[in-house]
Amino acid sequence: MSAIVFMAGFAAAWWVMGLGLQAPVGQLAVGPAVSVAMILFARWRLRNVPPASSARAARSRRIIGWALGGEGVAIAVVSHLMVKAGLIAFIVPAVAIIVGLHFLPLAKLFQVKIYYVAGALITLAGLAGLAVDAPHRALVTGLASAILLWLTCAYRLTFEHRSPAPLPVA
């Protein structure tokens, strides 16, 4: 469930970043609304799934903490260097590339194959963002990244997370 919450939350952030804060409030609200709906659906869908063991949950939290920490440091360093180099317009695509690449070790560590696909496609969204003109760079990168994260959540909820069969009544 926590992976869905993280991805849906970051999808909302990508949506808002892609549209920019000057966009109409109704358009900005679509991303957070989709993310909230995704999280509520996940809660419903996973209502009968037993929680992970405490040891497994602790291991997962450690891995996610390291991954997010490393990703955060990489984003901060790259953003700082790009600002210093006068490449501010390329920060959003660079962040998408970092985010996409961070999915690849998570795919291996958690054995979630869809993360390979998500990582590759978000990295490609960042590369595509580098190729478009500056006024559309954040839009292309942000909306593509948001949609890819939502699709990853939907895939996991549809194909990977199955509620266990109810126990037979004796």
C-alpha positions as CSV (number, residue, x, y, z in Angstrom):
1,M,0.0,0.0,0.0
2,S,2.8,2.4,0.8
3,A,4.3,2.1,-2.7
4,I,0.9,3.1,-4.1
5,V,0.7,6.1,-1.7
6,F,4.2,7.2,-2.6
7,M,3.7,6.9,-6.4
8,A,0.3,8.5,-6.3
9,G,1.6,11.4,-4.2
10,F,4.5,12.0,-6.5
11,A,2.2,11.7,-9.5
12,A,0.2,14.6,-8.1
13,A,3.4,16.6,-7.6
14,W,4.5,15.9,-11.2
15,W,1.1,16.9,-12.5
16,V,1.2,20.3,-10.7
17,M,4.9,20.8,-11.7
18,G,4.1,20.0,-15.3
19,L,1.2,22.4,-15.5
20,G,2.9,25.1,-13.5
21,L,1.3,27.2,-10.8
22,Q,-0.1,29.7,-13.3
23,A,-2.5,27.1,-14.7
24,P,-6.2,27.3,-13.7
25,V,-7.0,25.8,-10.3
26,G,-9.4,23.3,-11.9
27,Q,-6.6,21.9,-14.1
28,L,-4.2,21.8,-11.2
29,A,-6.7,20.0,-9.0
30,V,-7.1,17.1,-11.5
31,G,-3.7,15.6,-10.5
32,P,-4.3,15.5,-6.8
33,A,-7.9,14.3,-7.3
34,V,-6.7,11.4,-9.4
35,S,-4.0,10.5,-6.8
36,V,-6.5,10.6,-3.9
37,A,-8.9,8.4,-5.9
38,M,-6.0,6.0,-6.6
39,I,-5.1,5.8,-2.9
40,L,-8.7,5.3,-1.9
41,F,-9.1,2.5,-4.5
42,A,-5.9,0.9,-3.2
43,R,-7.2,1.0,0.3
44,W,-10.4,-0.7,-0.8
45,R,-8.6,-3.2,-3.1
46,L,-6.0,-4.2,-0.5
47,R,-8.4,-4.3,2.5
48,N,-8.1,-8.1,2.9
49,V,-4.4,-8.3,2.2
50,P,-2.5,-9.2,5.4
51,P,0.2,-6.8,6.4
52,A,3.8,-7.7,5.8
53,S,5.8,-9.2,8.6
54,S,7.5,-6.6,10.8
55,A,11.0,-7.7,9.7
56,R,10.0,-7.4,6.0
57,A,8.3,-4.0,6.6
58,A,11.4,-2.7,8.4
59,R,13.6,-3.9,5.5
60,S,11.3,-2.3,3.0
61,R,11.3,1.0,4.9
62,R,15.2,0.9,5.1
63,I,15.5,0.3,1.3
64,I,12.9,3.0,0.5
65,G,14.6,5.4,2.8
66,W,18.0,4.9,1.2
67,A,16.5,5.1,-2.3
68,L,14.6,8.3,-1.6
69,G,17.6,9.8,0.3
70,G,20.0,9.0,-2.6
71,E,17.5,10.3,-5.1
72,G,17.0,13.5,-3.1
73,V,20.8,14.1,-2.9
74,A,21.2,13.5,-6.6
75,I,18.3,15.8,-7.4
76,A,19.7,18.5,-5.1
77,V,23.2,18.2,-6.6
78,V,22.1,18.2,-10.2
79,S,19.7,21.0,-9.7
80,H,22.4,23.1,-8.0
81,L,24.8,22.5,-10.8
82,M,22.3,23.3,-13.4
83,V,21.4,26.6,-11.8
84,K,25.1,27.5,-11.6
85,A,25.5,26.6,-15.2
86,G,22.4,28.6,-16.3
87,L,20.5,25.5,-17.3
88,I,17.4,26.1,-15.2
89,A,15.0,25.1,-18.0
90,F,16.5,21.6,-18.0
91,I,16.0,20.9,-14.3
92,V,12.6,19.2,-14.6
93,P,13.7,16.7,-17.3
94,A,16.9,16.0,-15.3
95,V,14.8,15.3,-12.2
96,A,12.6,12.9,-14.2
97,I,15.7,11.1,-15.5
98,I,17.0,10.7,-11.9
99,V,13.5,9.5,-10.7
100,G,13.3,7.1,-13.6
101,L,16.7,5.6,-12.9
102,H,16.0,5.2,-9.2
103,F,13.2,2.7,-10.1
104,L,15.7,0.3,-11.6
105,P,17.4,-0.8,-8.4
106,L,14.0,-0.8,-6.6
107,A,12.7,-3.2,-9.3
108,K,15.6,-5.6,-8.5
109,L,15.5,-5.3,-4.7
110,F,11.7,-5.6,-4.4
111,Q,11.3,-8.0,-7.4
112,V,8.7,-5.8,-9.0
113,K,9.1,-6.1,-12.7
114,I,6.8,-3.2,-13.6
115,Y,9.3,-0.9,-12.0
116,Y,11.8,-1.7,-14.8
117,V,9.1,-0.5,-17.3
118,A,8.2,2.5,-15.2
119,G,11.8,3.5,-14.7
120,A,12.6,3.2,-18.3
121,L,9.6,5.2,-19.4
122,I,10.0,8.0,-16.9
123,T,13.7,8.2,-17.9
124,L,12.5,8.5,-21.5
125,A,10.0,11.2,-20.5
126,G,12.9,13.1,-19.0
127,L,14.9,12.6,-22.2
128,A,11.9,13.7,-24.3
129,G,11.6,16.8,-22.1
130,L,15.2,17.7,-22.9
131,A,14.3,17.6,-26.6
132,V,11.3,19.9,-26.6
133,D,11.3,23.7,-26.6
134,A,11.8,25.4,-23.2
135,P,8.2,26.6,-22.8
136,H,6.9,23.0,-23.1
137,R,9.7,21.2,-21.3
138,A,8.1,21.0,-17.8
139,L,4.6,20.3,-19.3
140,V,5.8,17.3,-21.4
141,T,8.0,15.9,-18.6
142,G,5.6,16.5,-15.7
143,L,2.4,15.2,-17.3
144,A,4.1,12.2,-18.8
145,S,5.8,11.3,-15.4
146,A,2.5,11.8,-13.6
147,I,0.6,9.5,-16.0
148,L,3.3,6.9,-15.9
149,L,3.2,6.8,-12.1
150,W,-0.6,6.4,-12.1
151,L,-0.4,3.7,-14.7
152,T,2.2,1.9,-12.6
153,C,-0.1,2.1,-9.6
154,A,-3.0,0.8,-11.6
155,Y,-1.0,-2.1,-13.0
156,R,0.2,-3.1,-9.6
157,L,-3.3,-2.9,-8.2
158,T,-4.8,-4.8,-11.1
159,F,-2.2,-7.5,-11.7
160,E,0.0,-7.9,-8.7
161,H,-2.1,-7.2,-5.6
162,R,-4.7,-9.8,-5.3
163,S,-6.8,-10.1,-2.3
164,P,-6.5,-13.6,-0.8
165,A,-9.5,-15.8,-1.2
166,P,-11.9,-15.7,1.7
167,L,-11.6,-18.5,4.1
168,P,-14.2,-21.2,3.8
169,V,-17.0,-21.0,6.4
170,A,-17.1,-24.3,8.4
